[in-house]
């Protein structure tokens, strides 16, 4: 059960940390990211990463699995944000 919670916390952390970046926030929501929201996203993201790694069982291989999950989350999120940005770009082109 803790493994599932760790993955959920890691996913939430990656979402928060990517939305803390101006270009990713704009790609998803179309608006400008305020400084307060940026700080909130960063703090929440790093705290979620801390919680995620804290939920990992204290065995050597568990940390390796956690690192692999982190890499997978980053890849999936990059793919998803690229797909969202491309979709919005295609909508703008079709309106012209």
C-alpha positions as CSV (number, residue, x, y, z in Angstrom):
1,X,0.0,0.0,0.0
2,X,2.8,2.4,0.8
3,X,4.2,1.8,-2.7
4,X,1.0,3.1,-4.3
5,X,0.9,6.1,-2.0
6,X,4.5,6.8,-2.8
7,X,3.8,6.8,-6.6
8,X,0.7,9.0,-6.1
9,X,2.8,11.5,-4.0
10,X,5.5,11.4,-6.7
11,X,3.0,12.0,-9.5
12,X,1.5,14.9,-7.6
13,X,5.0,16.3,-6.9
14,X,5.9,16.2,-10.6
15,X,2.7,18.0,-11.6
16,X,3.3,20.7,-9.0
17,X,7.0,21.2,-10.0
18,X,6.2,21.4,-13.7
19,X,3.3,23.8,-13.2
20,X,5.7,26.0,-11.2
21,X,7.4,26.7,-14.5
22,X,6.0,29.6,-16.5
23,X,6.0,27.9,-19.9
24,X,4.3,24.7,-18.6
25,X,1.7,26.7,-16.7
26,X,0.9,28.8,-19.8
27,X,0.7,25.7,-22.0
28,X,-1.9,24.1,-19.7
29,X,-3.9,27.1,-18.6
30,X,-3.1,29.8,-21.1
31,X,-2.5,32.5,-18.4
32,X,0.5,33.9,-16.6
33,X,1.7,32.3,-13.4
34,X,1.8,34.6,-10.4
35,X,4.8,34.6,-8.0
36,X,2.7,33.4,-5.1
37,X,1.4,30.4,-7.1
38,X,4.9,29.6,-8.3
39,X,6.2,29.5,-4.8
40,X,3.2,27.4,-3.6
41,X,3.7,24.9,-6.5
42,X,7.5,24.6,-5.7
43,X,7.1,24.1,-2.0
44,X,4.2,21.7,-2.5
45,X,6.2,19.7,-5.1
46,X,9.3,19.4,-3.0
47,X,7.3,18.4,0.1
48,X,5.5,15.8,-2.0
49,X,8.8,14.4,-3.2
50,X,10.0,14.2,0.5
51,X,6.8,12.4,1.5
52,X,7.1,10.1,-1.5
53,X,10.6,9.0,-0.7
54,X,9.7,8.7,3.0
55,X,7.0,6.2,2.1
56,X,9.5,3.9,0.4
57,X,10.5,0.7,2.3
58,X,14.0,1.1,3.7
59,X,15.5,-1.6,1.4
60,X,18.2,-0.9,-1.3
61,X,16.2,-2.1,-4.2
62,X,13.2,0.0,-3.2
63,X,15.1,3.2,-3.8
64,X,16.2,2.0,-7.2
65,X,12.6,1.3,-8.0
66,X,11.7,4.8,-6.8
67,X,14.3,6.4,-9.0
68,X,12.9,4.4,-12.0
69,X,9.4,5.6,-11.1
70,X,10.7,9.2,-10.9
71,X,12.2,8.8,-14.4
72,X,8.9,7.3,-15.7
73,X,6.9,10.2,-14.2
74,X,9.1,12.8,-15.8
75,X,8.9,11.1,-19.2
76,X,5.1,10.7,-19.0
77,X,4.6,14.3,-17.9
78,X,6.8,15.6,-20.7
79,X,4.9,13.6,-23.2
80,X,1.5,14.8,-21.8
81,X,2.5,18.5,-21.7
82,X,3.8,18.3,-25.3
83,X,0.6,16.7,-26.4
84,X,-1.4,19.5,-24.7
85,X,0.7,22.2,-26.2
86,X,0.5,20.6,-29.6
87,X,-3.3,20.3,-29.4
88,X,-3.7,23.9,-28.4
89,X,-1.4,25.0,-31.3
90,X,-3.5,23.0,-33.7
91,X,-6.7,24.6,-32.5
92,X,-5.2,28.0,-33.0
93,X,-4.1,27.1,-36.5
94,X,-7.6,25.7,-37.4
95,X,-9.3,28.9,-36.2
96,X,-7.3,31.0,-38.6
